Amino acid sequence: MPGRVAVVPTMGALHDGHRANFRRAAELADSRVVTIFVNPLQFRPNEDLDKYPRTLDADLAMCEAEGVDLVFAPSVGEMYPDGREGLTTVHAGPDGEILEGASRPGFFTGVLTVVSKLFHLTRPDVACFGEKDFQQLAMVRRMVRDLDMGVEIVGVPTVRESDGLALSSRNVYLSEAERAAALAIPRAVRAAQASPDPLAAARQTLEAEPGLDVDYVAVRANDLAEAPDRGPARLLIAARAGTTRLIDNAAVRIGDPR
């Protein structure tokens, strides 16, 4: 493809959050590649690999409507032709063992391995990732820097539904009651952004919702280091509504709310 190339890696089941990534990529490059691949390496045995929504026809229609130049949708066999046992992988390092990595051991090794493969296969100049998966974004940035991959990594702001819930392919799993409980997550985000103690404000809001099972709520520096005593930081939340695990995050300020 001519000129500057942008890639947007996805697992399909595309929604308006992905659309925002496509549009940001159009601003940054001459050609756009969207990858669609449900990566088995990042699912644990008890997770939703088998039921993860697969909507390829609708995904292709969205890509066509958005003027995407190329869609790469490989099979598992094409991505891992020699199988997954003994596969060379990208080790995520210590940042891959906190937050999502602590709750889902091996998750970031799976993510970074497939992203590395997709970068090598598509040869992009720039890649766009949604900020909803903030730890993933930070980990990909670290991998690209540490391994000298030469790809510019751009984060795209989280897109939310009209009720404030962050867009996710897994939102379709929620019952009406579960969705009502899940709305405590964006309420916690707003409370944290308005408070000089964002962690306490978020915890108080989440704990008031009995329909949520909170996995973690944390405030970290923007590079995932320990949070500063004062100034800009990132709130990160993971919780279950029913059996559906949801994540969210937002920029906050410690000691000085926005």
N, C-alpha and C positions, 0 to 999 in steps of 0.2 A: 504494500500500500504506500502511496506517495506521502511525503511530508511527515509531520509529527504524528505519532500514533498514541492514542490513549486506550487503556483497557479498563473495563469495569468487571471485576470478578463477582459472580453471583452463584447462588444455589437454585436459581429459578424461583417459581411462584412469585413472579415479579409484581410490584405494587408501586405506588407513587413515590416511595422512598428511593427505589431503584431508578425511577424516571428522573428524579432530581440528580442522581449520579450521572445518568446519561447526558443530561443537559449541561452539567458542569464540565463533563469531558469534552463536549462540543466546543466549549469556550477555550479549551486548553490545547486542542489538537486539530489536525486536518482530517484524521480518520479515527473511527471508534470501533473497538472490538468489545463485544460482550461475551463473557464466558458463562456457561450454564452447566454446573456440575455439582451434584449432591455427593460430597466427599465422604466416603465411609471412614476415613482415617480419623475424622474429628467427632465421631459418634461413639459413645461407650455402649456396651452390650445392652444396657437397660434403657437406652434413649430411643428417640423416635425416628431412626433411620428408615425403617420400613414404611411408616405412615407419613413421613415428611411430604408435604404437598408437591406433586409433580404436574405441572401445567404447561407442557412444552408448546402446544399449539397457541395458547393465549400469550405465552412469553414471546414467541416469535412474532405474533401480531403486534405486540407493544413495541418490540425492537424495530419492526418495519415502520410503524407509525412515527417513531422517534428518529427515523433516518439513520439508524445504526448501519455501519458499513459491512460488518461481518459478525456473525454469531458462531461461536465455537462451543459445541455441546457434545463433548466426547462421552463414551461409555466408560464404565469402571475398567473394563478390559483394555481399553485404549490408553487410559491414564496409568494403569498398573499392569502392564502386559506380562510381567513375571510374577504376579501375585503380590500380596502385601506382607508375607512372611519374609523376614530378612531384608526388607526394603531399606535402602539408605534414606535417612530422614534428616530434617533440620531440627536440631535440639533447641528448645525455646529459651533455655537459660533460666535464671532465678525469677525473672519477671513473669515467666509462664507458670509459676507455681503459686501465685497469689490470686485472690479474687476468683475469676472464672477458672483459672488453672487449679486452684485448691479444690473447688467444687467438682471439677471435671478433669481429673488427672489425664494427661496426655492430649488434651484438647488442642493446645497451642502447637504442639509438635505436628499434629495433623493439619492444622490451619497453615502453618508456615511451610510445611512440606508441599502442600498443594499449590499455595501461592507462588512459591519458588518455581515449581514446574510450569505453572501457567505463564509466569514471566518469561521463562526460557522458551516456551512454545510460541508466544505471541510477540516477543521482542518489543515491548512498549517503551515509549519515552516517559509516559506519565500514567499513573493508575489512580482511580478514584474509589474511595471507600466511605461508607456512611459513618458518621460520628456516633450513631446509636451503639455500634460495637466499638466503644472507645478503646478498650484494652487491646482488642484485635488491631485497631489502627495503630496504636502505639507500638505493638509488637512487630507489625510489618515494617514500620519506619525503622525500628531498631535493626531488624534483619537486613534491610536494604543497606543501611549504613555500615553495619558490621561486616557484611559479605561483599561490599563494593559492587552492588548490582547496577548502579547507575540509573535507577528509575525514580522519578519524582513522585512522591506519595502525597495525595491531596485528600483532605477530609472534607466531607460534605455535611452540612448541618442536618440534624435529625428532623425528619418530617413526621408530623403528628396528625392523628385523626381529629375530627371536629371536637371530640370530647377530651382531647389531650393525650390519649394513649399513643405511645410511639408506634409507628407503623412497623409491623413484623409479619412475616409469612405465617407465624404460629398463632396470630390473633384469631384465625378462623377456628381454632380449637375451642375457644371460650364459649361457655353457655352464657345466657343473659345474666345470671347471678354471679358467675365468675368474672364477667367483664365489669360488673358494678364494683366488685371487690378490687379488681385490677386498677381501677381509677384512683385508688389510694397512692399508686406509684407516681403519676404526674402531680398529684396534690403534694406529695412529699418533695418532689423536685421544686415546685413553686415555693413551698415553705422554706426550704433550704436556701433558695436564692434570696429570700427576703430577710434572712436571719444572720446575725454576726457569728452564730454557732450553727453552721449548716448541718453538721452531723447530728446534733441533738434534735434540731427541728425536724429533720427527715425521719429519724427514729421514732419520735413522738407521733408523727402522722401515720407511719406504717403500723406501729403497735396498736393504734386505735382501730384498725380494720381486722376483725377476727377472721375474715374470709381469705386472708393472705398468709402464706407460710414464707417468712422472710429468710432467704439464704444468707445474704450479706447486705449491709449498707456501710459504705466506707467513704472517706475523703482522702484523696491522694494528690500529690503533685501532678502536673500535667504530663510528666514523663514517667509516672507510676511510682516515683520515689515516695518516701514518707511525706505526709502533708506538712506544709510550712506552718509556722506559728501564726502567721498573718499574711494576707494577700491572696492572689488567685490560686485556685485549686480545682479539683474535679470531684464531684459527688458521683458515686457509682452504686447502683442498686440491682439486686437480683432477688426475685421472689416467685413463688408459685401461686397461681389461682387455680384451684383444682389440681389437675395434673399438668397444666401448662406453665412452663417456666418462662418468665419474662425478664428482660433487662432494660435498664434505662440509665441515663447519666446526664449531667449538666455542668456547665461552668458555674462555680460559686466563688465567693470571696470570704475568707476567714477573718473575722473581726471587722469587716467592712462590706456589708451586703451591697449588691448593685441597686 
